[in-house]
Amino acid sequence: MKINVFVASVSIIVWLVVSIMKNLSFLEITNLTFIVGIITLVMYAIIVIIESKFLNLVTNGFKKLNYLIFPQSRASKRAEKLVDSDHKLIEWKLSVKEILKKVTAIISITTLSISFVCLALYYWA
């Protein structure tokens, strides 16, 4: 919960500083925050798709084709097995993936909400 509030507040502060330093209008802030929000939302969607193992059939197929076209030596097979069985590396990858997923979700929600607020202020003001 603390990281959620921290990331959201940092992103709000960054947008305030950018808008004050560049003297941006509400419409320019809206456009910029919307683009950044959509980009981070796409990054979040990519992380979720990779996490759901939706593309495993494709990647496994390409891996099998790679083994057929370019035979591997015993040393490279052994190294691949060691990497696949390294629990610390697997845990580290999972923790990095969860942190990236959480941060991109918070940044996209915060940035898109700033965009909608600026759009509302632009049309009502």
CYANA upper distance limits for C-alpha pairs under 8 A (distance plus 0.5 A):
  1 MET  CA      5 VAL  CA      7.00
  2 LYS  CA      6 PHE  CA      6.58
  3 ILE  CA      7 VAL  CA      6.44
  4 ASN  CA      8 ALA  CA      6.60
  4 ASN  CA    102 LYS  CA      8.25
  4 ASN  CA    103 VAL  CA      8.04
  4 ASN  CA    106 ILE  CA      7.14
  5 VAL  CA      9 SER  CA      6.47
  6 PHE  CA     10 VAL  CA      6.54
  7 VAL  CA     11 SER  CA      6.61
  7 VAL  CA    103 VAL  CA      7.42
  7 VAL  CA    106 ILE  CA      7.42
  7 VAL  CA    107 ILE  CA      7.56
  8 ALA  CA     12 ILE  CA      6.76
  8 ALA  CA    106 ILE  CA      6.73
  8 ALA  CA    107 ILE  CA      6.93
  8 ALA  CA    110 THR  CA      6.61
  9 SER  CA     13 ILE  CA      6.61
 10 VAL  CA     14 VAL  CA      6.54
 11 SER  CA     15 TRP  CA      6.73
 11 SER  CA    107 ILE  CA      7.12
 11 SER  CA    110 THR  CA      7.69
 11 SER  CA    111 THR  CA      7.84
 12 ILE  CA     16 LEU  CA      6.68
 12 ILE  CA    110 THR  CA      7.80
 12 ILE  CA    111 THR  CA      8.17
 12 ILE  CA    114 ILE  CA      8.38
 13 ILE  CA     17 VAL  CA      6.62
 14 VAL  CA     18 VAL  CA      6.60
 15 TRP  CA     19 SER  CA      6.53
 16 LEU  CA     20 ILE  CA      6.62
 17 VAL  CA     21 MET  CA      6.46
 18 VAL  CA     22 LYS  CA      6.48
 19 SER  CA     23 ASN  CA      6.17
 19 SER  CA     24 LEU  CA      5.65
 19 SER  CA     25 SER  CA      8.34
 19 SER  CA     29 ILE  CA      7.27
 20 ILE  CA     24 LEU  CA      7.49
 24 LEU  CA     28 GLU  CA      6.28
 24 LEU  CA     29 ILE  CA      6.64
 25 SER  CA     29 ILE  CA      6.70
 26 PHE  CA     30 THR  CA      6.46
 26 PHE  CA    118 CYS  CA      5.91
 26 PHE  CA    119 LEU  CA      7.28
 26 PHE  CA    121 LEU  CA      7.74
 26 PHE  CA    122 TYR  CA      6.13
 27 LEU  CA     31 ASN  CA      6.69
 27 LEU  CA    118 CYS  CA      7.65
 27 LEU  CA    119 LEU  CA      7.16
 27 LEU  CA    122 TYR  CA      7.02
 28 GLU  CA     32 LEU  CA      6.61
 29 ILE  CA     33 THR  CA      6.41
 29 ILE  CA    115 SER  CA      7.48
 29 ILE  CA    118 CYS  CA      7.45
 30 THR  CA     34 PHE  CA      6.41
 30 THR  CA    114 ILE  CA      7.98
 30 THR  CA    115 SER  CA      4.97
 30 THR  CA    116 PHE  CA      7.59
 30 THR  CA    118 CYS  CA      6.11
 30 THR  CA    119 LEU  CA      6.37
 31 ASN  CA     35 ILE  CA      6.76
 31 ASN  CA    115 SER  CA      7.74
 32 LEU  CA     36 VAL  CA      6.81
 33 THR  CA     37 GLY  CA      6.34
 33 THR  CA    111 THR  CA      6.05
 33 THR  CA    112 LEU  CA      6.92
 33 THR  CA    114 ILE  CA      7.43
 33 THR  CA    115 SER  CA      5.84
 34 PHE  CA     38 ILE  CA      6.56
 34 PHE  CA    111 THR  CA      7.41
 34 PHE  CA    112 LEU  CA      6.14
 34 PHE  CA    115 SER  CA      6.01
 35 ILE  CA     39 ILE  CA      6.69
 36 VAL  CA     40 THR  CA      6.73
 36 VAL  CA    108 SER  CA      8.03
 36 VAL  CA    111 THR  CA      7.60
 37 GLY  CA     41 LEU  CA      6.54
 37 GLY  CA    107 ILE  CA      7.59
 37 GLY  CA    108 SER  CA      4.95
 37 GLY  CA    109 ILE  CA      7.63
 37 GLY  CA    110 THR  CA      8.40
 37 GLY  CA    111 THR  CA      5.63
 37 GLY  CA    112 LEU  CA      5.63
 38 ILE  CA     42 VAL  CA      6.65
 38 ILE  CA    108 SER  CA      7.36
 38 ILE  CA    112 LEU  CA      8.09
 39 ILE  CA     43 MET  CA      6.81
 39 ILE  CA    108 SER  CA      8.42
 40 THR  CA     44 TYR  CA      6.67
 40 THR  CA    104 THR  CA      6.12
 40 THR  CA    105 ALA  CA      7.87
 40 THR  CA    107 ILE  CA      7.43
 40 THR  CA    108 SER  CA      5.77
 41 LEU  CA     45 ALA  CA      6.69
 41 LEU  CA    104 THR  CA      7.40
 41 LEU  CA    105 ALA  CA      7.23
 41 LEU  CA    108 SER  CA      5.90
 42 VAL  CA     46 ILE  CA      6.67
 43 MET  CA     47 ILE  CA      6.82
 43 MET  CA    104 THR  CA      7.43
 44 TYR  CA     48 VAL  CA      6.75
 44 TYR  CA    101 LYS  CA      6.38
 44 TYR  CA    104 THR  CA      6.12
 44 TYR  CA    105 ALA  CA      6.59
 45 ALA  CA     49 ILE  CA      6.61
 46 ILE  CA     50 ILE  CA      6.65
 47 ILE  CA     51 GLU  CA      6.51
 47 ILE  CA     97 LYS  CA      8.02
 47 ILE  CA    101 LYS  CA      6.99
 48 VAL  CA     52 SER  CA      6.60
 48 VAL  CA    101 LYS  CA      8.12
 49 ILE  CA     53 LYS  CA      7.25
 49 ILE  CA     54 PHE  CA      6.71
 49 ILE  CA     55 LEU  CA      8.22
 50 ILE  CA     54 PHE  CA      7.14
 50 ILE  CA     55 LEU  CA      7.37
 55 LEU  CA     59 THR  CA      6.82
 56 ASN  CA     60 ASN  CA      6.29
 57 LEU  CA     61 GLY  CA      6.52
 58 VAL  CA     62 PHE  CA      6.80
 59 THR  CA     63 LYS  CA      6.60
 60 ASN  CA     64 LYS  CA      6.70
 61 GLY  CA     65 LEU  CA      6.74
 62 PHE  CA     66 ASN  CA      6.56
 63 LYS  CA     67 TYR  CA      6.82
 64 LYS  CA     68 LEU  CA      6.80
 65 LEU  CA     69 ILE  CA      6.61
 66 ASN  CA     70 PHE  CA      6.17
 66 ASN  CA     71 PRO  CA      8.24
 67 TYR  CA     71 PRO  CA      5.73
 67 TYR  CA     72 GLN  CA      7.15
 72 GLN  CA     76 SER  CA      6.77
 72 GLN  CA     77 LYS  CA      7.09
 73 SER  CA     77 LYS  CA      6.90
 74 ARG  CA     78 ARG  CA      6.54
 75 ALA  CA     79 ALA  CA      6.61
 76 SER  CA     80 GLU  CA      6.60
 77 LYS  CA     81 LYS  CA      6.74
 78 ARG  CA     82 LEU  CA      6.72
 79 ALA  CA     83 VAL  CA      6.75
 80 GLU  CA     84 ASP  CA      6.65
 81 LYS  CA     85 SER  CA      6.63
 82 LEU  CA     86 ASP  CA      6.62
 83 VAL  CA     89 LEU  CA      8.28
 84 ASP  CA     90 ILE  CA      8.43
 86 ASP  CA     90 ILE  CA      6.90
 87 HIS  CA     91 GLU  CA      6.57
 88 LYS  CA     92 TRP  CA      6.57
 89 LEU  CA     93 LYS  CA      6.64
 90 ILE  CA     94 LEU  CA      6.74
 91 GLU  CA     95 SER  CA      6.65
 92 TRP  CA     96 VAL  CA      6.62
 93 LYS  CA     97 LYS  CA      6.53
 94 LEU  CA     98 GLU  CA      6.64
 95 SER  CA     99 ILE  CA      6.66
 96 VAL  CA    100 LEU  CA      6.56
 97 LYS  CA    101 LYS  CA      6.49
 98 GLU  CA    102 LYS  CA      6.59
 99 ILE  CA    103 VAL  CA      6.53
100 LEU  CA    104 THR  CA      6.44
101 LYS  CA    105 ALA  CA      6.63
102 LYS  CA    106 ILE  CA      6.72
103 VAL  CA    107 ILE  CA      6.55
104 THR  CA    108 SER  CA      6.46
105 ALA  CA    109 ILE  CA      6.62
106 ILE  CA    110 THR  CA      6.49
107 ILE  CA    111 THR  CA      6.33
108 SER  CA    112 LEU  CA      6.39
109 ILE  CA    113 SER  CA      6.54
110 THR  CA    114 ILE  CA      6.70
111 THR  CA    115 SER  CA      6.71
112 LEU  CA    116 PHE  CA      6.76
113 SER  CA    117 VAL  CA      6.65
114 ILE  CA    118 CYS  CA      6.59
115 SER  CA    119 LEU  CA      6.60
116 PHE  CA    120 ALA  CA      6.63
117 VAL  CA    121 LEU  CA      6.65
118 CYS  CA    122 TYR  CA      6.49
119 LEU  CA    123 TYR  CA      6.85
120 ALA  CA    124 TRP  CA      6.47
121 LEU  CA    125 ALA  CA      5.99
